[in-house]
Amino acid sequence: MNNMTKKELLLDCTMKAVAQNGLMMVSMQMVTKMANTAEGLIYKHYQTKENLLLQCYLRIYEDLKIYLEDVVKMVEIDNESQMHAFLKNLWCRYFDFFVQYKYKALFLYEYRNSGYMYKAAEKGFIDPKTYFKELTDIFYKFDQQFNILNKVDLKDFFMYITDLTIVFAIRFINNDYPLKENTYDMLWNLLWKGESWLIKKD
């Protein structure tokens, strides 16, 4: 936290405040108190609660890009078996991010089920083709190579992946399920089977 700028610290404290108190209970004043900064600073950087929450949302995906970059690097995939192994490894890393950063998973769950996100989406601020271009490029390439995607908007595809991944992560965060050695394999198989309406199966 010592390496964060005050602007970054405000985002981090916002996510933690939402994780602890729920989105509707969080105010700009609560965040500045948690961050131990002047109240005017949060309005200078983010203006409104709506924009503050949106920037937290986008920040999570910037963090994810860094967390996934060693896996996302495009490698040569010669067959569907290699492709499935690559996608599984990518998703396990994706899931691991939310298990490791619990407050970000809890924030994302709250935000994705709020009117704030729908407003941001209506204004065009949330588009996987923009904020997660690396992953959409991978799926477009695999679709061209193996014709794996059914006729579905990638936005719907990533909504499905993200929503289910976060729900799984929160179940572990809340200790509803124990994390075992085979947990990631079990969840991946469940996720993959549930994608039948999005992914063409063999």
C-alpha positions, 0 to 999 in steps of 0.5 A, a space after each residue: 500500500 505504501 507504493 500506491 499513489 493517493 489516487 490508487 489508494 482511494 480505489 483500493 479503499 473503495 473496493 475494500 469498503 464495498 467488500 466490508 459494508 456492501 455497495 449501497 452503504 459506501 459513501 465518498 466520505 467513508 472512503 476518504 476516512 479509510 484512506 486517511 485523505 482529504 475529502 476534496 481529493 476524492 472529488 478531484 480525482 473521481 467527481 462522483 460515486 458512480 465514476 469512482 465505482 466504475 474506475 474500481 471496476 476497470 482497475 480490477 481488469 487492469 490488475 487482471 491483465 498483469 496477473 494473467 500476462 504470463 498465461 495470455 501470451 499467445 502460443 502456437 496451438 495446433 489442435 483442440 486438445 492443446 486449446 482446451 488445456 490452454 483455456 483451462 490453465 487461463 481460467 485457473 489463473 483467472 479464478 486464482 486472482 479472485 481467490 487471492 484478492 478476496 475484496 476485489 471479488 466481493 467488490 466485483 460481485 456487488 458492482 456487477 449486480 448494481 444499477 451503477 454497472 447498468 448505467 455505465 454499460 448503457 453509456 458505453 463505458 463497459 465493453 470486453 472488446 476494450 477493457 479485456 482486448 487480450 482475451 477477446 483476441 484469443 477467443 477470436 483467433 481460436 474461433 477462426 482456427 477451430 470454429 469453437 464459438 456458437 453465434 454469440 456476442 463475446 460480451 455475453 460469453 465473458 459475462 457468463 465466465 466472469 459471473 460464474 467465476 466470481 460466484 465460485 470464488 465467493 463460495 470459497 471466500 465465505 468458506 461454503 466450500 473447502 479449497 482442495 487439491 482437485 478444486 480447480 479441476 472440478 470447477 473447470 469441468 463444471 464451467 466447461 460443461 455449462 458453456 454448451 450454449 456458447 461453445 461448440 462441443 466435440 
